[in-house]
Amino acid sequence: MRPRLVFVDGVDRIEAGCDCEAVVSGDALVLSIAAASIVAKVVRDRLMKRIGAAHPGYGFERHMGYAVPEHRRALVALGPTVHHRRSFAPVADAYNERGIMDGFAGDLLAP
């Protein structure tokens, strides 16, 4: 069944092949957005635990990828992994400090 309406949390609509409504603070106003937000956070937390097991020393399984002091210290000490978002300034800085242009420190996490 194809959706007739898609809600997006934020100000920007997306191309979804049907009507789309952007709702600022949608997770507080639209039940389906709130539910999707919870599901996304649970899935992200589970993934971060797997990444933490594959890349010990970063603490992913504790801070879930947030830029807490522990994470920043590990990034400086160990360098970025393939899982780090290169557009995030501290990650870009870590790449630059280590002279890494195209490569990644670490391997892809197996599914």
C-alpha positions as CSV (number, residue, x, y, z in Angstrom):
1,M,0.0,0.0,0.0
2,R,1.4,3.4,-1.0
3,P,1.2,6.2,1.6
4,R,-1.1,9.2,0.8
5,L,0.6,11.5,3.2
6,V,4.1,11.7,4.8
7,F,4.9,13.8,7.9
8,V,8.5,15.1,8.3
9,D,9.8,16.5,11.5
10,G,11.2,19.9,10.7
11,V,10.8,22.7,8.3
12,D,11.7,21.1,5.0
13,R,9.4,18.8,3.0
14,I,10.8,15.9,1.1
15,E,9.9,14.2,-2.2
16,A,8.1,11.1,-1.1
17,G,5.9,10.3,-4.1
18,C,2.8,11.6,-2.2
19,D,1.7,14.6,-0.2
20,C,4.2,15.7,2.4
21,E,3.7,17.9,5.4
22,A,6.7,19.3,7.3
23,V,5.9,19.9,11.0
24,V,8.2,21.9,13.3
25,S,8.6,20.0,16.6
26,G,6.7,17.2,14.9
27,D,7.8,14.6,17.4
28,A,5.8,16.5,20.1
29,L,2.8,17.1,17.9
30,V,2.3,14.1,15.6
31,L,2.0,10.6,17.1
32,S,3.5,8.9,14.0
33,I,6.6,11.2,14.0
34,A,7.0,10.6,17.8
35,A,6.8,6.8,17.2
36,A,9.3,6.9,14.3
37,S,11.7,8.9,16.5
38,I,11.6,6.3,19.2
39,V,12.2,3.5,16.7
40,A,15.1,5.4,15.1
41,K,16.8,6.0,18.5
42,V,16.4,2.3,19.5
43,V,17.9,1.2,16.2
44,R,20.7,3.7,16.5
45,D,21.6,2.6,20.0
46,R,21.7,-1.0,19.0
47,L,24.0,-0.1,16.0
48,M,26.2,1.9,18.3
49,K,26.7,-1.1,20.6
50,R,27.8,-3.2,17.6
51,I,30.1,-0.5,16.4
52,G,31.5,-0.2,20.0
53,A,32.2,-3.9,20.0
54,A,34.0,-3.7,16.6
55,H,36.0,-0.6,17.6
56,P,37.0,-0.8,21.3
57,G,38.4,2.3,22.9
58,Y,35.9,4.8,21.5
59,G,33.1,4.1,23.9
60,F,30.4,4.1,21.3
61,E,28.3,1.6,23.3
62,R,28.2,4.2,26.2
63,H,27.8,7.6,24.5
64,M,26.0,6.4,21.4
65,G,28.1,8.6,19.1
66,Y,27.4,11.9,20.8
67,A,30.4,14.3,21.0
68,V,31.0,13.8,24.7
69,P,34.6,14.4,26.1
70,E,35.3,10.6,26.2
71,H,34.5,10.4,22.4
72,R,36.6,13.4,21.6
73,R,39.6,12.1,23.5
74,A,39.3,8.7,21.7
75,L,39.0,10.5,18.4
76,V,42.3,12.3,19.0
77,A,44.1,9.3,20.5
78,L,42.8,6.6,18.0
79,G,41.8,8.6,14.9
80,P,38.5,8.4,13.1
81,T,36.9,5.2,11.9
82,V,34.8,4.6,8.8
83,H,31.8,5.3,11.0
84,H,32.7,8.8,11.9
85,R,30.9,11.5,9.9
86,R,33.7,13.3,8.1
87,S,31.7,16.6,7.8
88,F,31.7,16.9,11.6
89,A,34.5,19.5,12.5
90,P,36.3,17.4,15.1
91,V,36.4,14.4,12.8
92,A,37.7,16.5,9.9
93,D,40.3,17.9,12.2
94,A,41.4,14.4,13.2
95,Y,41.8,13.4,9.5
96,N,43.8,16.6,8.8
97,E,46.0,16.1,11.9
98,R,46.8,12.5,10.8
99,G,47.3,13.4,7.1
100,I,44.5,11.0,6.1
101,M,42.9,12.1,2.9
102,D,41.0,9.2,1.3
103,G,41.5,6.3,3.7
104,F,39.8,5.3,7.0
105,A,41.1,4.0,10.2
106,G,39.2,0.8,10.9
107,D,37.2,-1.7,8.9
108,L,33.6,-1.6,7.9
109,L,31.3,-3.2,10.4
110,A,30.0,-6.5,9.0
111,P,26.2,-6.7,9.0
